[in-house]
Amino acid sequence: MLHCVKAIAEPRRQLTTYPANDLAALKRAVEVLRRGGLVAYPTDTVYGLAADPANPQAVEKLFEAKRRPPNQPVPLLLASAADVALVVSDVPEVARRLMDAFWPGALTIVLRKAPSFQSAAVGETVGLRVPDHPVPRELARLLGGPITGTSSNVSGGPEPLTADEARSQLGDAVDLILDGDRCPGGRPSTVVDCTVEPPRIVREGAISRQELERATRTKFL
């Protein structure tokens, strides 16, 4: 008589998913970030992957989860324009005009990092954005500083628009997922480098050159 032997799979860590519109869930997510964990969350474009950029172990975990080279910095998301002072010490006038005109929104502004802000997630310059979505803003507010704003996918993979798509790519490398239904996707944020003069458009995305120049009365490279 043949006996079937059932293979015993190693237990997998249960990935926790909470509704993104629940304040208690947001507070749990921030506890995860403070412990050095990773949180997937909805934004005004795609699902993002949050780590505390001031925590070296968390940043290392983020790059490993995304299979992203550590020499490729990631943008940071802020709760409000006032929090720029946590990351940079010198904000040119043109950058302030951009913040006033387009934040919250699809504009990433590159500025020189303040020496006091230490993070392996960025280089000597840092891309900052205040997103037009309450979840990442509230995460940053509760954390008391910026969160990483990279997408919650493996580098080179499709950008996830749902919690399930984020889970399928990163699996249990993520400690908690905030499920906010489907993200809108669409064009990525426009990226403007304000460390040079005149400022330079690194990527023209959701906000056009004409809109930038009209709002700031400045010609861009």
Contacts in CASP RR format, 6 or more apart in sequence:
PFRMAT RR
TARGET T0000
AUTHOR 0000-0000-0000
METHOD contacts of the structure
MODEL  1
MLHCVKAIAEPRRQLTTYPANDLAALKRAVEVLRRGGLVAYPTDTVYGLA
ADPANPQAVEKLFEAKRRPPNQPVPLLLASAADVALVVSDVPEVARRLMD
AFWPGALTIVLRKAPSFQSAAVGETVGLRVPDHPVPRELARLLGGPITGT
SSNVSGGPEPLTADEARSQLGDAVDLILDGDRCPGGRPSTVVDCTVEPPR
IVREGAISRQELERATRTKFL
12 172 0 8 1.000
13 172 0 8 1.000
15 167 0 8 1.000
15 171 0 8 1.000
15 172 0 8 1.000
15 174 0 8 1.000
15 175 0 8 1.000
15 176 0 8 1.000
15 177 0 8 1.000
16 28 0 8 1.000
16 175 0 8 1.000
16 176 0 8 1.000
16 177 0 8 1.000
17 163 0 8 1.000
17 167 0 8 1.000
17 176 0 8 1.000
17 177 0 8 1.000
17 178 0 8 1.000
17 179 0 8 1.000
18 24 0 8 1.000
18 25 0 8 1.000
18 28 0 8 1.000
18 29 0 8 1.000
18 176 0 8 1.000
18 177 0 8 1.000
18 178 0 8 1.000
18 179 0 8 1.000
19 25 0 8 1.000
19 178 0 8 1.000
19 179 0 8 1.000
19 180 0 8 1.000
20 26 0 8 1.000
20 41 0 8 1.000
20 42 0 8 1.000
20 135 0 8 1.000
20 178 0 8 1.000
20 179 0 8 1.000
20 180 0 8 1.000
21 180 0 8 1.000
25 178 0 8 1.000
26 135 0 8 1.000
26 138 0 8 1.000
26 139 0 8 1.000
26 142 0 8 1.000
26 178 0 8 1.000
27 142 0 8 1.000
28 176 0 8 1.000
29 39 0 8 1.000
29 41 0 8 1.000
29 50 0 8 1.000
29 139 0 8 1.000
29 176 0 8 1.000
29 178 0 8 1.000
30 139 0 8 1.000
30 142 0 8 1.000
30 143 0 8 1.000
32 38 0 8 1.000
32 39 0 8 1.000
32 175 0 8 1.000
32 176 0 8 1.000
33 39 0 8 1.000
33 50 0 8 1.000
33 51 0 8 1.000
33 52 0 8 1.000
33 58 0 8 1.000
33 139 0 8 1.000
33 143 0 8 1.000
33 147 0 8 1.000
34 52 0 8 1.000
34 143 0 8 1.000
36 51 0 8 1.000
36 52 0 8 1.000
36 55 0 8 1.000
36 57 0 8 1.000
36 58 0 8 1.000
36 61 0 8 1.000
37 51 0 8 1.000
37 52 0 8 1.000
37 58 0 8 1.000
37 61 0 8 1.000
37 175 0 8 1.000
38 49 0 8 1.000
38 50 0 8 1.000
38 51 0 8 1.000
38 58 0 8 1.000
38 61 0 8 1.000
38 62 0 8 1.000
38 65 0 8 1.000
38 170 0 8 1.000
38 173 0 8 1.000
38 174 0 8 1.000
38 175 0 8 1.000
38 176 0 8 1.000
39 49 0 8 1.000
39 50 0 8 1.000
39 51 0 8 1.000
39 139 0 8 1.000
39 174 0 8 1.000
39 175 0 8 1.000
39 176 0 8 1.000
39 177 0 8 1.000
39 178 0 8 1.000
40 47 0 8 1.000
40 48 0 8 1.000
40 49 0 8 1.000
40 50 0 8 1.000
40 152 0 8 1.000
40 160 0 8 1.000
40 163 0 8 1.000
40 166 0 8 1.000
40 167 0 8 1.000
40 170 0 8 1.000
40 174 0 8 1.000
40 176 0 8 1.000
40 177 0 8 1.000
40 178 0 8 1.000
41 47 0 8 1.000
41 48 0 8 1.000
41 49 0 8 1.000
41 50 0 8 1.000
41 135 0 8 1.000
41 136 0 8 1.000
41 139 0 8 1.000
41 152 0 8 1.000
41 177 0 8 1.000
41 178 0 8 1.000
42 48 0 8 1.000
42 133 0 8 1.000
42 135 0 8 1.000
42 163 0 8 1.000
42 178 0 8 1.000
42 179 0 8 1.000
42 180 0 8 1.000
42 181 0 8 1.000
42 183 0 8 1.000
43 77 0 8 1.000
43 131 0 8 1.000
43 133 0 8 1.000
43 135 0 8 1.000
43 136 0 8 1.000
43 149 0 8 1.000
43 183 0 8 1.000
44 104 0 8 1.000
44 105 0 8 1.000
44 106 0 8 1.000
44 131 0 8 1.000
44 132 0 8 1.000
44 133 0 8 1.000
44 183 0 8 1.000
44 184 0 8 1.000
45 106 0 8 1.000
45 131 0 8 1.000
45 159 0 8 1.000
45 183 0 8 1.000
45 184 0 8 1.000
45 185 0 8 1.000
45 186 0 8 1.000
45 188 0 8 1.000
45 189 0 8 1.000
46 151 0 8 1.000
46 152 0 8 1.000
46 159 0 8 1.000
46 160 0 8 1.000
46 161 0 8 1.000
46 183 0 8 1.000
46 185 0 8 1.000
47 151 0 8 1.000
47 152 0 8 1.000
47 153 0 8 1.000
47 159 0 8 1.000
47 160 0 8 1.000
47 161 0 8 1.000
47 162 0 8 1.000
47 163 0 8 1.000
47 165 0 8 1.000
47 166 0 8 1.000
47 183 0 8 1.000
48 136 0 8 1.000
48 149 0 8 1.000
48 150 0 8 1.000
48 151 0 8 1.000
48 152 0 8 1.000
48 160 0 8 1.000
48 166 0 8 1.000
49 62 0 8 1.000
49 65 0 8 1.000
49 66 0 8 1.000
49 148 0 8 1.000
49 149 0 8 1.000
49 150 0 8 1.000
49 151 0 8 1.000
49 152 0 8 1.000
49 166 0 8 1.000
49 170 0 8 1.000
49 174 0 8 1.000
50 136 0 8 1.000
50 139 0 8 1.000
50 147 0 8 1.000
50 148 0 8 1.000
50 149 0 8 1.000
51 58 0 8 1.000
51 59 0 8 1.000
51 61 0 8 1.000
51 62 0 8 1.000
51 121 0 8 1.000
51 147 0 8 1.000
51 148 0 8 1.000
52 58 0 8 1.000
52 143 0 8 1.000
52 147 0 8 1.000
53 59 0 8 1.000
53 76 0 8 1.000
53 119 0 8 1.000
53 120 0 8 1.000
53 121 0 8 1.000
53 122 0 8 1.000
53 146 0 8 1.000
53 147 0 8 1.000
53 148 0 8 1.000
54 117 0 8 1.000
54 118 0 8 1.000
54 119 0 8 1.000
54 145 0 8 1.000
56 120 0 8 1.000
59 119 0 8 1.000
59 120 0 8 1.000
59 121 0 8 1.000
59 148 0 8 1.000
60 70 0 8 1.000
60 120 0 8 1.000
61 173 0 8 1.000
62 68 0 8 1.000
62 74 0 8 1.000
62 121 0 8 1.000
62 148 0 8 1.000
62 150 0 8 1.000
63 69 0 8 1.000
63 70 0 8 1.000
64 173 0 8 1.000
65 170 0 8 1.000
65 173 0 8 1.000
65 174 0 8 1.000
66 150 0 8 1.000
66 153 0 8 1.000
66 154 0 8 1.000
66 155 0 8 1.000
66 170 0 8 1.000
67 154 0 8 1.000
67 155 0 8 1.000
68 74 0 8 1.000
68 150 0 8 1.000
68 155 0 8 1.000
70 120 0 8 1.000
73 121 0 8 1.000
73 122 0 8 1.000
73 123 0 8 1.000
73 125 0 8 1.000
73 126 0 8 1.000
73 127 0 8 1.000
74 121 0 8 1.000
74 122 0 8 1.000
74 148 0 8 1.000
74 149 0 8 1.000
74 150 0 8 1.000
75 108 0 8 1.000
75 126 0 8 1.000
75 127 0 8 1.000
75 128 0 8 1.000
75 129 0 8 1.000
75 148 0 8 1.000
75 149 0 8 1.000
75 150 0 8 1.000
76 87 0 8 1.000
76 121 0 8 1.000
76 122 0 8 1.000
76 126 0 8 1.000
76 127 0 8 1.000
76 128 0 8 1.000
76 129 0 8 1.000
76 146 0 8 1.000
76 147 0 8 1.000
76 148 0 8 1.000
76 149 0 8 1.000
77 128 0 8 1.000
77 129 0 8 1.000
77 130 0 8 1.000
77 131 0 8 1.000
77 136 0 8 1.000
77 137 0 8 1.000
77 140 0 8 1.000
77 146 0 8 1.000
77 147 0 8 1.000
77 148 0 8 1.000
77 149 0 8 1.000
78 84 0 8 1.000
78 86 0 8 1.000
78 87 0 8 1.000
78 128 0 8 1.000
78 129 0 8 1.000
78 130 0 8 1.000
78 137 0 8 1.000
78 140 0 8 1.000
78 145 0 8 1.000
78 146 0 8 1.000
79 130 0 8 1.000
79 137 0 8 1.000
79 138 0 8 1.000
79 140 0 8 1.000
79 141 0 8 1.000
79 144 0 8 1.000
79 145 0 8 1.000
80 130 0 8 1.000
80 137 0 8 1.000
80 141 0 8 1.000
81 99 0 8 1.000
81 100 0 8 1.000
81 103 0 8 1.000
81 130 0 8 1.000
83 140 0 8 1.000
83 144 0 8 1.000
83 145 0 8 1.000
83 146 0 8 1.000
84 91 0 8 1.000
84 99 0 8 1.000
84 111 0 8 1.000
84 128 0 8 1.000
86 117 0 8 1.000
86 144 0 8 1.000
86 145 0 8 1.000
86 146 0 8 1.000
87 111 0 8 1.000
87 113 0 8 1.000
87 114 0 8 1.000
87 117 0 8 1.000
87 126 0 8 1.000
87 128 0 8 1.000
87 146 0 8 1.000
88 111 0 8 1.000
88 112 0 8 1.000
88 113 0 8 1.000
88 114 0 8 1.000
88 117 0 8 1.000
88 126 0 8 1.000
88 128 0 8 1.000
89 114 0 8 1.000
89 115 0 8 1.000
89 116 0 8 1.000
90 111 0 8 1.000
90 112 0 8 1.000
90 114 0 8 1.000
91 111 0 8 1.000
92 111 0 8 1.000
92 194 0 8 1.000
92 197 0 8 1.000
92 199 0 8 1.000
94 194 0 8 1.000
94 198 0 8 1.000
94 199 0 8 1.000
94 216 0 8 1.000
94 218 0 8 1.000
95 109 0 8 1.000
95 111 0 8 1.000
95 194 0 8 1.000
95 199 0 8 1.000
97 215 0 8 1.000
97 216 0 8 1.000
97 217 0 8 1.000
97 218 0 8 1.000
98 107 0 8 1.000
98 109 0 8 1.000
98 192 0 8 1.000
98 194 0 8 1.000
98 212 0 8 1.000
98 215 0 8 1.000
98 216 0 8 1.000
99 109 0 8 1.000
99 130 0 8 1.000
101 215 0 8 1.000
101 216 0 8 1.000
102 207 0 8 1.000
102 211 0 8 1.000
102 215 0 8 1.000
103 129 0 8 1.000
103 130 0 8 1.000
104 130 0 8 1.000
104 131 0 8 1.000
104 132 0 8 1.000
104 133 0 8 1.000
104 137 0 8 1.000
105 129 0 8 1.000
105 130 0 8 1.000
105 131 0 8 1.000
105 132 0 8 1.000
105 189 0 8 1.000
105 206 0 8 1.000
106 129 0 8 1.000
106 132 0 8 1.000
106 187 0 8 1.000
106 188 0 8 1.000
106 189 0 8 1.000
106 190 0 8 1.000
106 205 0 8 1.000
106 206 0 8 1.000
106 207 0 8 1.000
107 129 0 8 1.000
107 189 0 8 1.000
107 190 0 8 1.000
107 191 0 8 1.000
107 192 0 8 1.000
107 206 0 8 1.000
107 207 0 8 1.000
108 127 0 8 1.000
108 128 0 8 1.000
108 129 0 8 1.000
108 189 0 8 1.000
108 190 0 8 1.000
108 191 0 8 1.000
108 192 0 8 1.000
109 127 0 8 1.000
109 128 0 8 1.000
109 129 0 8 1.000
109 192 0 8 1.000
109 194 0 8 1.000
110 125 0 8 1.000
110 126 0 8 1.000
110 127 0 8 1.000
110 128 0 8 1.000
110 191 0 8 1.000
110 192 0 8 1.000
110 193 0 8 1.000
110 194 0 8 1.000
110 195 0 8 1.000
110 202 0 8 1.000
111 125 0 8 1.000
111 126 0 8 1.000
111 127 0 8 1.000
111 128 0 8 1.000
111 194 0 8 1.000
111 195 0 8 1.000
112 124 0 8 1.000
112 125 0 8 1.000
112 126 0 8 1.000
112 195 0 8 1.000
113 119 0 8 1.000
113 122 0 8 1.000
113 123 0 8 1.000
113 124 0 8 1.000
113 125 0 8 1.000
113 126 0 8 1.000
117 126 0 8 1.000
119 126 0 8 1.000
121 148 0 8 1.000
125 193 0 8 1.000
125 195 0 8 1.000
127 191 0 8 1.000
128 146 0 8 1.000
129 149 0 8 1.000
129 189 0 8 1.000
130 137 0 8 1.000
131 137 0 8 1.000
135 178 0 8 1.000
135 180 0 8 1.000
136 147 0 8 1.000
136 149 0 8 1.000
139 147 0 8 1.000
140 146 0 8 1.000
140 147 0 8 1.000
151 159 0 8 1.000
151 160 0 8 1.000
152 160 0 8 1.000
152 166 0 8 1.000
152 169 0 8 1.000
152 170 0 8 1.000
152 174 0 8 1.000
153 159 0 8 1.000
153 160 0 8 1.000
153 165 0 8 1.000
153 166 0 8 1.000
153 169 0 8 1.000
153 170 0 8 1.000
154 169 0 8 1.000
154 170 0 8 1.000
157 169 0 8 1.000
158 165 0 8 1.000
158 169 0 8 1.000
159 185 0 8 1.000
160 166 0 8 1.000
160 168 0 8 1.000
160 169 0 8 1.000
160 183 0 8 1.000
161 182 0 8 1.000
161 183 0 8 1.000
161 184 0 8 1.000
161 185 0 8 1.000
162 181 0 8 1.000
162 182 0 8 1.000
162 183 0 8 1.000
163 177 0 8 1.000
163 178 0 8 1.000
163 179 0 8 1.000
163 180 0 8 1.000
166 174 0 8 1.000
166 177 0 8 1.000
167 174 0 8 1.000
167 177 0 8 1.000
186 206 0 8 1.000
187 205 0 8 1.000
187 206 0 8 1.000
188 203 0 8 1.000
188 205 0 8 1.000
188 206 0 8 1.000
189 203 0 8 1.000
189 205 0 8 1.000
189 206 0 8 1.000
189 207 0 8 1.000
190 201 0 8 1.000
190 203 0 8 1.000
190 204 0 8 1.000
190 205 0 8 1.000
190 206 0 8 1.000
190 207 0 8 1.000
190 208 0 8 1.000
190 212 0 8 1.000
191 201 0 8 1.000
191 202 0 8 1.000
191 203 0 8 1.000
191 205 0 8 1.000
192 199 0 8 1.000
192 200 0 8 1.000
192 201 0 8 1.000
192 202 0 8 1.000
192 212 0 8 1.000
192 220 0 8 1.000
193 199 0 8 1.000
193 200 0 8 1.000
193 201 0 8 1.000
193 202 0 8 1.000
196 221 0 8 1.000
198 218 0 8 1.000
198 219 0 8 1.000
198 220 0 8 1.000
198 221 0 8 1.000
199 218 0 8 1.000
199 220 0 8 1.000
199 221 0 8 1.000
200 220 0 8 1.000
200 221 0 8 1.000
201 209 0 8 1.000
201 212 0 8 1.000
201 220 0 8 1.000
201 221 0 8 1.000
209 220 0 8 1.000
212 218 0 8 1.000
212 220 0 8 1.000
213 219 0 8 1.000
213 220 0 8 1.000
END
